[in-house]
Amino acid sequence: MALTRCPHCGVNVYEPEDSLPPQNKTLVNIKNALRMPFAIFAGWFITAFVGLLIYLPIRFAVTESPTVTFVALLATGTLSVGGFAGGFIYQRISQEKNNFGNISQILFSIFLGIVVFLTEGGSPFLWLLLSILGLLGMGAASFFGIKVADKMLRQAMIDDLFAPVVESQKRYEELLTKVGHDRAVAERLIEHERDFTPKATRYKLIEHAIKRWNRDNRIN
């Protein structure tokens, strides 16, 4: 948003034109476009990192030849923890429902399990049975992680949406006071914040606008 400092009072005045410079709008659009791919890869990384970080030390700490059941249960448990963590991180970053992203997290968790199971090997029938059960568990854990994160985000949105009306009005009045009771300037500030956080509620946008005004005018 373009700023012009008032020569009389020294307070920043927010111009209506070019509320966000074109290059900044481009950066915001790029950021929004890259959010989902980044969320997916971050989820994959956390899935592999957490799962293998727990699995490998325990696996190699067993000096004697472990049973097929032990290895299968160990892989299932540790990689399920990784799948849950990866799914949770993915959803927290993406902050939206996306079937492709959800499926990619679940499939990656299962793929990691397949790699581990194929590496370990074992008696064909029992290993196949335990592997299938383990892979289903890993996929379910990843899905559960996504759902938990989604529920937490939605609960936060509901809590924010139903914030006391009086409190919301008080914050808006505070913003109006800061901008000299100029509603046009207040609304421009609020809409400016929407460019950066389009999914935020109006209550949050008002809070962000107040913080921006304080920062621009060096008020603590």
N, C-alpha and C positions, 0 to 999 in steps of 0.2 A: 504494500500500500504506500502510495506517495505521501511523504511528510513535508509540510511547510510550517516552519516555526513562526508563530505570531510575533511581530516586532514589538508589540506592546506588553504582552504578558509572558512571552517566552515559552508558551505551551504549544506542543505540536498540534497542527490542524491536519486532519486526514482528508486528502483530496478525493473526490468521487471518481475521477478518471484514473484508469490503469491501477485499479486496486491491487493488482499483483502484476509485476512486470512480466512480459511474454516469456523471457528466458526462465523466470522462476516458475511460471505455470507449466512450462515444458518439463522442468525438473520434478515438479509435483506429479505430473502425469506419468513420467518415467518411473518414479518411485512407486506409484500405485500399480503400474503394469508389472513391475518386478516383484511386488510383494508375494504373489502366489508362488512363482518359481523358487524364490528364496525360501519361503515357508516349507515347500516340498523338500528341497535339498537339505535344509536345516533339520527337518524331521528325519530324513534318511540318515544323516550324520549322527544324530543323537541316538537313533535306534541301534546303529552298528557300534557306536562308541560305548554306550552304557552296557549293552548286551554283552559284547566281547570283553569289556573291562571286568565284568563280574565273572563271565564264563571261563576265560583262559587261565587266570590264576588258580581257580579252584580245580580246573581240569588237570593242569600240569602239576598241581600239588599232590595229586594222587599218584604215588609211585608204582603201586601194584596195578595189574590189569583190572580196570573197573568193569563191572557187569554192564551189559547192554541197557538194562533198565536204569541203572544209575546215570549213565551218560545221557540217555534220552530225557530223563527227568531233569537233570542238571541243565541241559541245553534248553529244554522247554521253559523251565523256570527263569533262567537268566535272560534268555532272549525275549521272553514275554515282558519282563521288566523293561528291557530296552525298547520293545515295541510300544509299550504304554507311554514311556517317557517321550519317544519320538512323535507319537500321535498327539500327545499333549502339547509339545512345543510347536508342532506344525499348526495346530488349531489356534494357539495363542498368537502366533505371528500372522496367520492369514485372516483371522477374525471374521470369517464368513463360511457359509456352507458351499462346498464345491465337491461334487461327486468324483470328478477326476482326481482331485487332490486327496480325497479320502481313500479312494481305491488304490492310488499309488502308494500311500503309506502302508496300507494293509498288505499289498502285494510285495512291497519291499521287505517287510517284516518276515513274510513267508519265504521269500527268496533267500534271505539271510539264513533262515532255519534250514532250507534245503541244502545250502552250501555246507553248513556245519554237519548235517546228518550224512551227506554224501562223503564228507571227509572222514568221519568217524567210522562209518560202515558197521557191520554186525551181521548176525544171523538173519537171512532174508525175511522170513515171515514176521518174526517178532519185531525186527527193526522197522519193517514197513508199517506195521500196525502202530507202533509207538511214534514213528515219524509223522504219520498222518494225524494222529491225535495231537502231537506236539505242534504241528504246523497250524492246526485249527486253533489251538490255544494261543499261539503267537498272533495270529490274525485277529482273534477276539480281543486280545490285550491291546493291540494297536487301536482297534475300533473303540474300545472302552476309553482309552486315553483321549481320543478325539472328542468323544461325547462328554467326558468330564470337563474338559477345557471349554467346550461349547456351552455347557450348562453354566459354568462359572461366568463366562462372558455375558450370557443372556441375563443371568441374575443381576449382574452389575448394571446392565442396561435398564432392567426393570426398576431396580432401586433408584437409579438416576432419573428415570422417566417419571416416577411417582414421588420425587422429592417434594417436600412441602411447598405448596404454591406460594405461601407467604415468604418463604426463604428465597425462592426464585425471584419473586417480585422485588424483594429487598436488594438482591444482587443487581438486578436491572436498574433500580433506582440509584444504586451506587455508581454504576457505569454512567448513567445519565448525568449525575452530579459531576463526575470527572470531566465529561465532555461539554460542560456548560449547558446541560439540559437540551442539547441539540440531538433530537431523535434520529435525524438523518445520519449524523456522524456515528451515533451508537450502533445503528443498524449496519452501517458500512463496516464497522469494526467486527461485528458479529459475523457478517457474511464473509469477511476476509478470513476469519478463523475457520469457516466452513471449507475454504479451499484447501486447508491443511488437514483438517479432520472432518471429512464429509459425513462420517457415520455418527459423529458426536451429537448428543441431544442439545437443545437450545440452552439448557441450564449450564452445561459444560462449556458451550461456546461463549456464553456471557462471562464465565469465570476466566476463560483464556483471553478474552478481549480485555478484561480488567488487568490481567497480568501484563499483556502487551502494552497497554496504555501506561502502566506504572513503569515498565522497562524503558519505553520510548521517552518518558519524561523524567527518568531517573528518580522514581519514587519507590521506597522500600515497602 
